[in-house]
Amino acid sequence: MNDLEDRIVSMMKTIYDPEIPVDIFELGLIYEVKIEDDGQVFIDMTLTSPNCPVAESLPKEVEDKVASVEGVSTAKVNIVFDPPWDKDMMSEEAKLELGFL
């Protein structure tokens, strides 16, 4: 990963789903991060369920925090549900933290 992408990922690792004590990156909620040459960042992410109670606030928090990273001009989150999220998308660290290993 390049330096900007590393900083974006580091920022996303400070954002937590309030119902799960693991950050959204390790949970596997981030599907793709596209960084344009002009600093625009486009993020495809999902939620643990379509009825997630933070469906409106979590994407906004991701946009705001990623936009605050030096070198990012704007950040836009696109919520997707294909493929649907499941626990197999979590990192080994997240699975261990939540007792799935």
C-alpha positions in Angstrom: 0.0 0.0 0.0 1.1 3.5 -0.6 1.5 6.0 2.2 -1.9 7.7 1.7 -3.7 4.4 1.6 -1.9 3.4 4.8 -3.1 6.5 6.5 -6.6 6.0 5.2 -6.7 2.5 6.5 -5.2 3.6 9.8 -8.0 6.2 10.2 -10.7 3.6 9.3 -9.3 1.4 12.1 -10.3 4.1 14.6 -14.0 3.6 13.6 -16.1 1.0 15.4 -19.5 -0.5 14.9 -21.0 0.5 18.3 -22.5 -3.0 18.8 -19.2 -4.9 18.1 -15.9 -4.1 19.8 -13.8 -4.4 16.6 -13.0 -1.7 14.0 -14.8 -1.6 10.7 -11.7 -2.5 8.7 -10.9 -5.6 10.7 -14.6 -6.5 10.6 -14.4 -6.7 6.9 -16.9 -4.0 6.2 -14.6 -2.1 3.8 -14.8 -3.8 0.4 -12.7 -1.3 -1.7 -10.9 1.9 -1.4 -10.2 3.9 -4.6 -7.9 6.9 -4.4 -7.9 9.3 -7.3 -4.8 11.4 -8.3 -6.5 14.5 -7.0 -7.1 13.1 -3.6 -10.7 12.0 -4.0 -11.4 8.8 -2.1 -14.2 6.4 -3.0 -15.0 3.7 -0.5 -17.3 0.7 -1.0 -18.4 -0.6 2.3 -21.2 -2.7 3.7 -23.0 -3.0 7.0 -23.4 -6.1 9.2 -27.1 -6.0 8.2 -29.3 -3.8 6.1 -31.2 -2.9 9.3 -28.1 -1.8 11.1 -29.0 0.9 13.6 -26.0 3.0 12.5 -26.8 2.7 8.7 -27.0 6.5 8.4 -24.4 7.7 10.9 -21.6 5.2 10.3 -21.0 6.0 6.6 -21.0 9.7 7.4 -18.4 9.1 10.2 -16.2 7.2 7.7 -16.5 10.0 5.1 -15.7 12.7 7.7 -12.7 10.9 9.2 -11.2 9.8 5.9 -11.7 13.3 4.5 -9.6 14.6 7.5 -6.6 12.5 6.4 -3.8 14.7 5.0 -3.7 14.3 1.2 -7.5 13.5 0.9 -9.5 16.2 -0.8 -12.9 14.5 -0.4 -14.3 11.1 0.7 -17.4 9.4 -0.5 -18.8 6.1 0.9 -21.0 3.9 -1.3 -23.0 1.3 0.8 -23.2 -2.0 -0.9 -24.8 -5.3 0.1 -23.4 -7.5 -2.6 -21.7 -9.7 -1.5 -23.6 -9.8 1.8 -21.4 -9.5 4.9 -20.7 -12.5 7.0 -18.3 -13.4 9.8 -15.9 -15.1 7.3 -15.0 -11.6 6.0 -13.4 -10.6 9.4 -9.7 -10.6 9.8 -8.1 -13.4 12.0 -7.5 -10.7 14.6 -11.2 -9.8 14.7 -12.3 -13.4 14.8 -9.9 -14.0 17.7 -11.2 -10.8 19.6 -14.8 -12.0 19.2 -14.1 -15.6 20.2 -14.7 -17.1 16.7 -11.3 -18.9 16.8 
